[in-house]
């Protein structure tokens, strides 16, 4: 049980203090001093209550700075290397310069909210939400480690910026054609794959010859090329999920022509991490040196000049991902249902696909009118047809 003892002042003029002695749940002896007896007794009672409830927090553990604990937190993460790099970058650039010196137990909801407001001055709302997610994850881990009692990021007074409601405006067919002509011959197939199959940029770069089933009319999306620590690696597609996409006859012809003009060469890259096992694949797209494509080079030296030459702004909205939006809008306009589109795009949730592209879906009013009119026309025809059939059951009576 916690005990309270009065300690007489050592020097004249000083006041007595009240020391609380107690054992923590691990059995270690602890103590804490107070100027007033009532505060000491209240603390002693609270300690015993927290121990009984299993909610005791060792105050000394909360003195660790956010920066020190975040370093430990990063070491514990089991996500892939590129995800850990992104988390480390958010901590280093956006979180620790402002909050890193703050002890875990001293970080309050008001400080978190003030930091959020400062981030909104320079960062887009979507970026602020992602950065905040990393901070909240670190603090949630501190709660699980019994360093702090609650996560200040989850306080009701902490308000995130509203999500951006940007509507995607897909390219027109003529814009795609102009961009195709503006790209160097070697890289035109990248646009065909992105706009005709809906692949992400890394998946475009990771497409191998044996992923294309020309006879079966399908393309298997099995890998992507991504950058980990400035080095290219092969990895599973986003979400660690492979998928298959229908191969149209036009895209098949264009890919066949590309393979004749630029015969594929085998490339070897580590799998998933810089030190991963080497994996070989005959890639459809390679550089002039027959090496796997690096997005930084392609975006700056190939894609943006082609955008300008075709009359499209060389903005982030017109990156290679815009060709994927063109694919989605084309399928929706053609009547493909959202669930099928979600599978072709590799989305984990059809709801996300619907939220992203719902404004591109053809208006349902005209379809509804045509469907109802058609139903009643068939009904009228059936009724009129039955009236024209003679009643043979009464003949000959």
N, C-alpha and C positions, 0 to 999 in steps of 0.2 A: 504494500500500500504506500502511496505517496505520503510523505510527512513534511510538516512545515516547522522550521525552527528559527528562532530569533537570533540574530548575530549582532552583538553589541558593537558600536562604532570603535574603531581603533584609535581615532584621534578626537580630541576635544572639539566640539562644535559640529561633528558629523552626526548623521542620523543612523539609527539602527536599520538593518536590512533583514528581509525574511527570505530564507533559502528553502526551496522545495527540493527534496531528495526523492528520487523514484527510480524504478528499473523499467527499461524499455521492454518491448515484447521479446527481444532476444536475450534478456537477462542482464544487459549491461547497465551499470550504475550511471545515472544522469542527475544533473542538478541545474537549477535556474533560480536567480535572485530577483526580488521585487522590493520596491520601496515601501509598499503598503501591505499590511497583513491580509486585507480583504482580497487583493489581487492575487497574492500567493495562494490563498485557500481556494479561490476560484480556479486557478490554473491546476492545482493539485486534483481537485474534483474532476476537472475536464480531462486530465490525463488518464485517470482511472476509467472514466466513461468511454473515452476513445479506445483504450486497450480492450475493454469488454466488448465493444462493438467491432473491433478489428479495423478501426479507422485511424489508429495512431500514426502520426507523421513525425519523423525525427527532424526537428527544425534545422539541425546542422546540415542535413542533406540538401535542403533548399537554398543554401548559401552558394552552391556552385553556380558559376555564371552561365548564361545561356550559350555563350560561345563554346565553353568547355564541354557542356553537356551535348550540344549539337554535334561536336566532333565525335563523341562516343556514339551518338545516335546514328550518324552516317556509317560508322564502322559496323553497326549491327544490321544494316539493311541487306535484304536478300534479293532485291530486285535486280534487273539486268544492269550492266555497267553503264550504258548510256543514260538510263533513268537516274542512277546515282550521280552521274556527272551533272545532270540537270539540277538535281536537288542541291548539290554542293555549290553550283553556280548561283542559284537563288539565295542560298544562305550567305555566300561570300559577297554578292553584289547588292542585294536588296534588304537583307534582314540584319546581319551581324553588325554592319557599320552603325546602325541606329540603336539596336537593342542588345548587342552581344555582351556588353559589360554588365548588364542588369542581372542580379541574382535571380534564379528561377522563382523563388518564393516572393520576390519583390515585384515581379511583373504583374501589373494590374490591368483590368479591362480598359480603363481610361487611357493608359499608355498605349495599349494595342490599337484603340480607336484613333488616337492621335497619329500614330504611325501609319495607319491605313489612309487617313486623309492626306498625309504628306506624299504617299506613294501615288495617289490618284492625280497628282499634279503632273507627273512625268510618265506614268504608265497607263496603258489602256485598261479599262475595267476587267477584261478577260485575263490580262496578265496579273493584275492585282489579286484576283481571286485565286489564281494558281499559286502565286507566291505566299499568300495567306494560308493556303492549304498546307504548304510545307511547314510554316511556323506552327500551325495548329497541331500537325502530326508530331512535331518535336515535343510540344507541351503535353500532348496526350500521353506520350511515352513517359514523360516525367511523372505524370499522375500514376501510371501503371507501376512505376518504380518506387512509389511512395515517397517521392521527393517533394511533391506539392499535393495539396488536398483537392484542388480543382483546376481545370484548364481555363485560364482567363479568356482564351479565344472563343469559348463557347458561351460567354456571358450574353445575356439578352441585350445589353447595351451596345454590343459590338455589331455594327451594321456594315455589311459588304456592299460595294457598289452594284447597282443593278446590271444584269446581263445585257450585253449589247444585242440589239435586235436588228442586225444587219441582214437585209434580204439579198440573197445571192442573185446576181444578174448574169445569167449564162451567156457565153459567146453565141453569136449567130453562126450559121453554117458558112457564110461568106467570110467572116472573120477567121474561122478555123482554116479555110482554104488559103487565105492570104498569108497567115502565119506559117502554114505548111510550105508555101513557096519561098518564104523568107528564110527558112531554116536551111543550113547546109545539108547536102544530100545525105550525109552520114547520120544525121540526127533527125531526119524527117520521120523515121519510124517511131521515135519517142512520142511524137504527137499522135500518131496513128494508134499506138498502144494505149496511151492515156485517154484519148477521146473515144476510141472504139471499144475499149475493154474496161475502162474505169479504174485502172490501176493507179496507186499512189506512185510518187516519183521514185522512191527507193525500190518499189516492186517493179517498175518499168526497167530500172537499171539491173535488177536481179533476175529478169526473165531469161530462161535458158531455152535452147532449141528443143530439148526433150520435154519441155513443159507445154509445147504446142502440139495438140492432136489435130492435125489437118484433116484426117479422115473422119474422126468423130465430131469435128466441129466444136471443140472446146479447148480452153486454155486453163491450165492448172497454175494457180498462184502459190508458189511454195517457199519463196525466199525474197528477201529484200537486201539491198546494199545500204548500209548505214555507216556513220562515222562515229568511232569510239576513241576518244583521246587522240584525235587527229589522224587516226588510221582507219582505212576501210575494212569492214568485216561483213560477212554474210550473216543473216539472222532470219528467223521466222517473220512473216508479215506482222503488222501491228496487231496487238491482241493475241499474239502467239497462235494464230488460227489460219490454216491454209483454206483455200476455197477454189471453186471452178467457175469460169465465166464463159458463156456461149461465144463462139467465134463466128462472126458473120463472114460471108463469102468475100466481101470487099476487103475487110481487114486481113483475111487469110491471103488474098492475092498480093496485097501490099507487103505483108511480112515475107512472103515467098520471094518477091522481087528484091527486097532488101537483103535477104540471105544470099541471093545470087551475086548482088553487087558488092556486098561486104561479108564474105565468108566468116563465120564465127571462129574464134580461137578460144582455147580452154584457158580459163582464169582460175587462180587459186587464192582464196582468202581464208583467214581464220574464222571460225564459227562463233559468233555471238560476242566474244571478248577478244582483246588484242593477243592474248596467249592461247586462244582456243585452237582446236584441232583444224588443220588445213582442209578445206573442202573445195573440190574442183567442179566447175560447171562451164559449159560452152554457152557463153552469154550472147544474146541477140544483139545487144548494143555494147560497143566498146569504143575507146578513144582511138585516135589515129595510130597510137603506139600499141594498140590491141590490149589495152588495160581496162579494168572496170572503171565506170564513170564515177567521178567525184561531183557531188551536187554543187559544191562551191564553185568549181570551175565551170560546169555546165550553165549554172544560173547566171554567172557574171559574164562569161566569154561567149556563150552560145545563145542562151534563151533571151536575155534582155536586148541584145542587138537585133535579134529577129523580131521581137515585139515592136521596137521602134521602127524597123523597116516596114512592118505590116500596118503601121498606124495605130497600134495599141499602146497605151501608157505602160511603161516598164515598172509598174507598181507591184506590191506583194499580192494584190488581188488577182493579178494576171500571171502569177507563177504557174508552173506545170499543173498544180492542183486545179486550176480553172478548167483544164481539159476534162478532168474528172467530173466537174459540175456539168459540163456540156453533155457528157455521157449520161448522167442522171436525168437531165432535162429531156434528152432525146427519148429515153426509155419511158419516162412518165407520159410524154406527149403521145407515144405510141401505144399506151394502154397497159404497160407493165405494172403489176401491183407492187405496193410498197414493200411487202415481205420479200418478194423475189429480188427487187432492187437492193434491199438491205443486204441480202446474201451475196449478190454480185459485187457490191462495194466493200464487203468485209466488215460491215458495222456489227457490233455485238448486240445492238438493240434496235429493232425496227422502229421503235418510238423516236429514236434519235434521227433516223432517216426521214420520218414523217415531219418532225419539227424543222428539220433543215430545208426540206424541199416542198413542203405543203403548198407554198404559194406558187409553185411551178406546175402543180397538178391542173389538168384541164378543168374548167368550170363544170360543176356537176348539174347545173340547172338544165342545160340543153339535153344532156344525156338522160336526165330524169324524164323530161317531157317526151323525148323520143321513145323511151322505154314504155311509158304509160300509154302513149298513143298506139304503139305497136301492139301492146297487150289487148286494148279494146278493139283494134282492127281485127285481130285474130279471133276475138270473142264474137264480133259481129259476123265474120265470115262463117264461123262454126254454126251460129244460129241460123243464118240465111241458108246455109247448105242443108241443114236438117229440115228446113221447111220445103225445100225443093225436092226432097226424096219422096216418091209416091208411097202410100201406105198399102203395101202388098198383102197385108194380113186380112184385108176386107174383100180382096178380089176373089170372085168365084163363089161367094156366099149366096 
